[in-house]
Amino acid sequence: MTGTSQNWQKFLPYIATALVMVLIWAWYLTDLGVGNIYHYDEFYTYDRSSGFARNGDWLAVYSNNEPSLKKPPMQYWMSALLMQFGVSDILALRLPSMIFALAALMATALLARVMIPRSPWAMLPSVLLVASSLQFWQHATSAMLDTGAVFFSTLSIAALLAAIEKPKYWPYFGATIVLAALQKSPTPLAFLALALLTLKITNRWQAEPFSDVWRNRTFRRTLKFAIPLAFAWPILQELRFLFDGSLDGNIKGEMLDRFRPSLSDRGFGKLYDLVIAGDPWPRLLGFVAICALPFVQQRPRLLAATGIAVFFVIMMWAAAGKVYARYTLLILPMLMVAATGLLFSVKRLRWAGMGAALGLCFLSGGVFYDRAATDLGKGRVRLGVPEAEILAPLGAKLQSDETLLVCAYDRKMRVPPGAASVFASNGRPFIYLRRLQLQKYLDRFGYSSGPLRGLCTEAELSELAPGLVGLATEPTAVDGLVYWSATGVRDPSD
């Protein structure tokens, strides 16, 4: 009887954590397939997911009906397969994000076991702190790629920290590099570089020299296989579309230029908005904890996690390209595990630590947000009516000899390019006019002559009208937006 009781107590933290995860996840699963796509980037997911069938090619991601390197295929494949099996488009686009959200909570529990190995009960508050993030659930219930990236990043940090202490886990870390590269980007590779840099800097405090990691045969063998596989997809696309010049994006532009350091104009206020805002108390405690935990636990190898967090923030601050607050979700689980570890570090008061973690969770808003709070668009529309109602009539009028042109200079009134591709393009490439430079965009597109049809605001069209021949207009369902057609463009030399 005693043995049975001990076994029950041993597994109770795992059972409790699993039940809580599923309960919270089920709350957000309700009504996932209703409403409308709203967020600008969600329409990219819609376009690229439906593009496999529309373009008859499952071995390339198509954006605006042209092969693209902007993002890899994993989540797009998932949504596309759900569509093929008859799942409604909205549900097919959002369900992969929710599946990854549950997986991310599971990875958080695993990370808690790695970072706080003596306290199995640390899994539960770690998961609850992640689940108390409104930003996390806003993206989990959307059609965006972020929760998938969070899952693979969290899994990679768990494998990385485990492998630093026990090299037999390096192959698991290598697998996360490859999978993350197929979801969004090979972020684990960057985390590895930051962790190794930190271990090198803190070598004097390490019980084992940094060189033990670098020289380990399993480590080196893992990278020899993982790095080529991580870049196999973009390299395949570069080779496949090498000669026709139709590939949109490149490895350098999508993976390196965004975080290239520069003399950024981001002050502390902007940095706070990027890194802390939204979940201030848990994140602030998380950053304090990630710096303190290696010393509290007397595990200097955990400084690798400290380095990942600190250098990640520095990279966000100094990045030359556009960076967004949602990127910090990549390190959110690690911060919440560290916060839990610090609260649990008070000897003989670990249940007090559990209570403090739960109090912090509810201070930040709890774990059951209402539909209005998490809604990225299920009940909203950008222009007063769904994009489909604006663009589908345009697609119905588009003739096979016409070139589609969609104006996007007015940011408040523009339709997302992904929406234009899905609802109006009839499966053909089109011109998305981000600047009122008609001839420049026509030349870039390869247009030489022929009729055009498009959608612009009245102000945009008035700017373009002098360059169009045979211009005719029709009203749309949105005030200020007009359909138009033209028999051609004027010769710039006239």
C-alpha positions in Angstrom: 0.0 0.0 0.0 2.9 2.3 0.9 4.5 1.6 -2.5 1.3 2.4 -4.3 1.0 5.7 -2.4 4.6 6.6 -3.2 4.0 5.9 -6.9 0.9 8.0 -6.9 2.7 10.9 -5.2 5.5 10.6 -7.8 3.2 10.9 -10.8 0.8 13.5 -9.2 2.7 16.6 -10.5 2.7 15.2 -14.0 -1.0 14.3 -13.9 -2.0 17.6 -12.4 0.0 19.6 -15.0 -1.4 17.6 -17.9 -5.0 18.0 -16.7 -4.5 21.8 -16.2 -2.9 22.1 -19.7 -5.8 20.3 -21.4 -8.4 22.2 -19.5 -7.0 25.6 -20.4 -6.4 24.6 -24.0 -9.9 23.3 -24.4 -11.2 26.8 -23.2 -9.5 28.5 -26.1 -10.4 25.7 -28.6 -14.1 26.7 -28.4 -15.4 28.5 -31.5 -12.0 28.4 -33.1 -13.5 28.0 -36.6 -16.0 30.9 -36.5 -15.7 34.5 -37.6 -13.2 36.1 -40.0 -9.5 36.2 -40.7 -8.4 39.7 -39.6 -4.6 40.1 -38.9 -2.6 41.3 -41.8 -0.1 38.4 -41.6 -2.9 35.8 -41.2 -3.8 36.4 -44.9 -0.3 35.4 -45.8 -1.0 32.1 -44.1 -4.2 31.8 -46.0 -2.6 32.5 -49.3 0.4 30.2 -48.8 -1.7 27.4 -47.4 -4.2 27.4 -50.2 -1.4 28.0 -52.7 -0.2 24.4 -52.8 -3.5 23.2 -54.4 -4.1 26.4 -56.3 -0.7 26.2 -58.0 -0.5 22.4 -58.2 2.8 22.3 -56.4 3.4 21.0 -52.8 7.2 21.4 -53.0 7.2 25.2 -53.0 5.5 27.8 -50.9 3.6 30.3 -53.1 3.0 33.9 -52.1 0.9 36.0 -54.5 1.0 33.0 -56.8 4.8 33.1 -57.1 7.3 30.8 -55.4 8.5 32.4 -52.2 11.3 32.0 -49.6 9.6 34.3 -47.1 8.6 31.4 -44.8 9.1 27.6 -44.8 6.3 25.1 -45.4 5.5 23.2 -42.2 2.4 25.0 -40.8 1.2 25.8 -44.4 1.3 22.1 -45.2 -0.7 21.4 -42.1 -3.4 23.9 -43.0 -3.4 22.8 -46.6 -3.9 19.1 -45.7 -6.8 20.0 -43.3 -8.4 21.9 -46.2 -7.9 19.0 -48.5 -9.7 16.8 -46.0 -12.7 19.1 -45.9 -12.1 21.2 -42.8 -13.4 24.7 -43.2 -10.8 27.3 -44.2 -10.9 29.3 -41.0 -10.6 26.3 -38.8 -7.9 24.8 -41.0 -5.9 28.0 -40.7 -6.1 28.3 -36.9 -6.0 24.7 -35.7 -2.3 24.2 -36.3 -1.5 27.2 -34.1 -3.6 25.7 -31.3 -2.0 22.3 -31.7 1.4 24.1 -31.4 0.1 26.0 -28.4 -0.6 22.8 -26.5 2.8 21.4 -27.6 4.4 24.6 -26.3 2.8 24.2 -22.9 4.1 20.6 -22.8 7.6 21.8 -23.8 7.4 24.4 -21.0 6.8 21.5 -18.5 9.7 19.7 -19.9 11.9 22.7 -19.6 10.9 23.1 -16.0 12.1 19.5 -15.4 15.5 20.4 -17.0 16.0 23.8 -15.2 14.4 22.8 -11.9 15.1 19.1 -11.7 14.5 18.7 -7.9 11.0 20.1 -8.0 8.5 18.2 -10.3 5.8 20.5 -9.0 7.6 23.4 -10.7 6.0 22.2 -14.0 2.5 23.4 -13.0 3.2 27.0 -12.1 5.5 27.3 -15.1 2.8 26.2 -17.4 0.2 28.5 -15.7 2.5 31.5 -16.0 2.9 31.0 -19.7 -0.9 30.4 -20.0 -1.5 33.7 -18.3 0.0 35.6 -21.2 -2.7 37.2 -23.3 -0.2 37.6 -26.1 0.4 33.9 -26.2 -3.3 33.1 -26.6 -3.9 35.9 -29.1 -1.4 34.2 -31.4 -2.5 30.6 -30.5 -6.0 31.4 -31.7 -4.8 33.0 -34.9 -3.5 31.7 -38.2 0.0 33.0 -37.6 3.2 30.9 -37.1 4.3 32.2 -33.7 3.1 29.4 -31.4 4.8 26.8 -33.6 8.0 28.8 -33.3 7.5 29.0 -29.5 7.1 25.2 -29.3 10.3 24.4 -31.2 12.3 27.2 -29.5 11.3 26.0 -26.0 12.0 22.4 -26.9 15.4 23.4 -28.3 16.3 25.3 -25.1 15.3 22.2 -23.0 17.4 19.9 -25.2 20.3 22.4 -25.3 20.5 22.8 -21.5 20.2 19.0 -21.0 22.9 18.4 -23.6 25.3 20.8 -22.1 25.3 18.7 -19.0 24.7 15.3 -20.7 26.1 15.2 -24.2 23.9 12.2 -25.2 21.1 14.7 -25.7 22.8 16.7 -28.5 21.0 14.7 -31.3 17.6 15.8 -29.8 18.8 19.4 -30.0 19.8 18.9 -33.6 16.3 17.7 -34.4 14.8 20.9 -33.0 17.1 22.9 -35.3 15.7 21.1 -38.4 12.1 21.2 -37.3 12.2 24.9 -36.3 13.7 25.7 -39.7 10.7 24.1 -41.4 8.3 26.0 -39.2 9.6 29.5 -39.3 13.4 29.9 -38.9 16.4 27.9 -37.4 16.2 29.9 -34.2 17.7 27.1 -32.1 20.9 27.6 -34.0 21.0 31.2 -32.9 20.3 30.2 -29.3 23.2 27.7 -29.5 25.5 30.5 -30.6 24.3 32.7 -27.8 24.6 29.9 -25.2 28.2 29.0 -26.3 29.3 32.6 -26.3 28.0 33.0 -22.7 29.7 29.8 -21.6 32.9 31.1 -23.2 32.6 34.4 -21.4 31.8 32.7 -18.0 34.4 29.9 -18.5 36.2 30.9 -15.2 33.1 30.1 -13.2 32.3 26.8 -14.9 33.1 23.5 -13.1 33.9 22.0 -16.5 35.7 24.0 -19.2 33.9 25.4 -22.2 36.1 23.4 -24.5 34.5 20.2 -23.2 31.3 21.2 -25.0 33.0 22.4 -28.2 35.2 19.3 -28.6 32.5 16.7 -27.8 32.1 14.3 -30.7 28.4 13.9 -30.4 28.0 17.7 -30.4 30.1 18.1 -33.6 28.5 15.2 -35.3 25.0 16.6 -34.6 25.9 19.9 -36.1 27.3 18.3 -39.2 24.0 16.7 -39.9 21.6 19.4 -38.5 22.9 22.5 -40.1 22.8 21.2 -43.7 19.3 19.8 -43.1 18.1 23.1 -41.5 19.0 25.0 -44.7 18.0 22.2 -47.1 14.5 23.8 -47.9 15.8 27.2 -48.9 18.7 25.8 -50.8 16.3 23.5 -52.7 14.1 26.4 -53.6 17.1 28.5 -54.7 18.3 25.7 -57.0 14.9 24.9 -58.3 14.0 28.4 -59.3 17.6 29.5 -60.1 17.1 30.3 -63.8 13.5 31.7 -64.0 14.1 34.5 -61.5 10.6 34.1 -60.0 11.7 33.3 -56.4 10.6 35.9 -53.9 13.0 36.4 -51.0 16.3 34.9 -50.1 18.1 33.3 -47.2 20.1 36.4 -46.3 17.2 38.8 -46.5 14.8 36.6 -44.4 17.1 35.2 -41.8 20.1 37.6 -41.4 19.2 41.2 -42.4 16.4 41.6 -40.0 18.6 41.1 -36.9 21.7 42.7 -38.4 23.0 45.1 -35.7 22.9 48.8 -36.3 22.7 52.1 -34.5 19.1 51.6 -33.6 16.8 54.6 -32.6 15.0 52.4 -30.1 15.1 53.9 -26.7 14.3 52.2 -23.4 10.6 53.0 -23.9 10.4 51.1 -27.2 12.5 48.3 -25.8 10.1 48.0 -22.9 7.2 47.8 -25.3 8.9 45.1 -27.3 10.1 42.9 -24.5 8.0 43.6 -21.3 4.7 45.2 -22.1 1.6 43.0 -21.9 2.9 40.8 -19.1 5.0 43.2 -17.1 5.2 41.5 -13.6 5.9 37.9 -14.8 8.4 39.0 -17.4 10.3 41.4 -15.1 10.5 38.6 -12.5 11.5 36.2 -15.3 14.5 38.4 -16.4 15.6 38.8 -12.8 15.3 35.0 -12.2 17.1 34.0 -15.4 20.1 36.0 -14.2 19.9 34.7 -10.6 19.0 31.1 -11.0 22.4 29.7 -12.0 23.8 31.1 -8.7 20.8 30.2 -6.6 20.9 26.6 -7.8 24.7 26.6 -8.0 24.6 25.3 -11.5 26.9 27.6 -13.6 25.9 25.7 -16.8 22.5 27.5 -16.5 24.3 30.7 -17.4 23.7 29.4 -21.0 20.0 30.2 -20.5 20.9 33.6 -19.0 23.0 34.4 -22.1 20.2 33.4 -24.5 17.8 35.8 -22.7 20.2 38.7 -22.3 21.7 38.6 -25.8 18.2 38.1 -27.3 17.0 41.4 -25.8 20.2 43.1 -27.0 19.6 41.8 -30.5 16.0 43.0 -30.5 17.2 46.4 -29.3 19.9 46.8 -31.9 18.2 45.1 -34.9 18.4 47.0 -38.1 15.2 45.5 -39.5 11.6 45.5 -38.2 11.1 43.5 -35.1 7.9 42.9 -33.2 6.8 42.3 -29.7 5.6 38.8 -30.6 9.2 37.7 -31.1 9.7 37.7 -27.4 7.3 34.8 -27.1 10.2 32.7 -28.2 11.8 33.1 -24.7 8.7 33.5 -22.7 8.5 29.9 -21.5 12.1 30.0 -20.4 11.5 33.2 -18.4 8.4 31.8 -16.7 10.3 28.6 -15.8 13.1 30.7 -14.3 10.6 32.8 -12.4 9.1 29.6 -10.9 12.6 28.3 -10.1 13.4 31.5 -8.2 10.1 31.4 -6.3 10.7 27.7 -5.5 14.3 28.3 -4.3 13.4 29.3 -0.8 14.1 26.2 1.2 11.3 24.6 3.2 8.8 27.1 1.7 8.3 25.6 -1.7 4.5 25.5 -1.3 4.7 29.2 -0.5 6.6 29.5 -3.8 3.7 27.7 -5.5 1.3 30.1 -4.0 3.4 33.1 -5.1 3.6 31.8 -8.6 -0.2 31.3 -8.7 -0.7 34.8 -7.3 1.6 36.2 -10.0 -0.4 34.3 -12.7 -3.7 35.8 -11.6 -2.1 39.3 -11.1 -1.3 39.2 -14.8 -4.9 38.4 -15.8 -5.4 34.7 -15.1 -5.5 31.9 -17.7 -9.1 32.1 -18.9 -9.4 35.3 -21.1 -12.7 36.0 -22.7 -13.3 35.9 -26.4 -13.0 39.7 -26.9 -9.6 39.8 -25.3 -8.0 37.0 -27.4 -9.9 37.8 -30.6 -7.5 38.7 -33.4 -10.4 39.1 -35.7 -13.1 36.4 -35.3 -15.6 39.2 -34.8 -13.9 42.1 -36.5 -13.3 43.3 -40.1 -10.7 45.7 -41.2 -12.7 47.8 -43.7 -16.2 47.4 -42.4 -16.9 44.3 -44.4 -14.9 41.1 -44.9 -12.1 41.2 -47.5 -13.8 38.5 -49.4 -16.9 40.7 -50.1 -14.6 43.4 -51.5 -12.2 41.2 -53.5 -14.4 38.3 -54.8 -16.4 40.6 -57.2 -13.1 41.9 -58.5 -11.9 38.4 -59.1 -15.2 37.6 -60.9 -14.7 40.5 -63.3 -11.0 39.8 -63.9 -10.4 38.5 -67.5 -7.7 36.2 -68.6 -5.9 38.9 -70.6 -6.1 41.5 -67.8 -3.3 42.3 -65.3 -4.6 42.7 -61.7 -3.3 45.7 -59.8 -4.1 46.4 -56.2 -3.2 49.7 -54.6 -1.6 49.6 -51.1 -0.2 53.1 -50.6 -2.9 54.1 -48.2 -2.2 51.8 -45.2 -5.5 52.3 -43.5 -7.5 51.4 -46.6 -5.3 48.7 -48.2 -6.3 45.1 -48.5 -3.6 42.6 -47.4 -1.8 41.0 -50.4 -2.6 37.6 -49.1 -6.3 38.4 -49.3 -6.0 39.8 -52.8 -4.2 36.6 -53.9 -6.9 34.3 -52.4 -10.0 36.1 -53.4 -9.2 38.2 -56.5 -6.1 36.9 -58.4 -7.7 33.8 -60.0 -4.4 32.0 -59.4 -2.2 34.5 -61.3 0.6 36.8 -60.2 -0.5 40.4 -59.7 0.9 43.9 -58.9 0.7 45.1 -55.3 1.3 48.8 -55.5 3.0 49.9 -52.3 4.2 53.2 -53.8 2.4 55.4 -56.3 5.1 54.7 -58.9 3.1 53.0 -61.6 5.7 52.6 -64.3 8.3 51.3 -61.9 6.0 48.5 -60.6 4.8 47.7 -64.1 8.4 47.3 -65.3 9.3 45.1 -62.3 6.3 42.9 -62.9 7.3 42.5 -66.6 4.1 44.2 -68.0 4.5 45.4 -71.6 1.0 46.1 -72.8 -2.7 45.0 -72.3 -5.7 45.8 -70.2 -5.6 46.2 -66.4 -8.1 45.8 -63.7 -7.7 46.8 -60.1 -8.8 48.2 -56.7 -7.6 51.5 -55.3 -8.9 54.3 -53.1 -10.3 57.3 -54.9 -7.2 59.4 -54.0 -4.8 56.7 -55.2 -6.6 56.3 -58.5 -6.6 60.0 -59.1 -2.8 59.9 -58.8 -2.6 57.0 -61.2 -5.2 58.2 -63.7 -2.9 60.3 -65.9 -0.9 57.2 -66.7 -3.9 55.0 -67.6 -5.8 54.8 -70.9 -9.5 54.1 -71.2 -10.1 54.3 -67.5 -13.5 53.2 -66.1 -14.6 53.0 -62.5 -17.2 51.2 -60.4 -18.1 51.7 -56.7 -17.3 49.0 -54.1 -19.0 48.0 -50.8 -16.6 50.3 -49.0 -16.8 54.1 -49.2 -13.6 55.5 -50.7 -12.5 52.3 -52.5 -13.3 51.8 -56.2 -12.9 49.1 -58.8 -11.4 50.3 -62.0 -10.3 49.0 -65.4 -8.1 50.4 -68.1 -7.3 49.4 -71.7 -3.6 50.1 -71.2 -1.1 52.6 -70.0 0.3 55.7 -71.6 3.8 55.6 -73.1 6.1 57.4 -70.5 7.9 59.2 -73.3 4.6 60.9 -74.5 
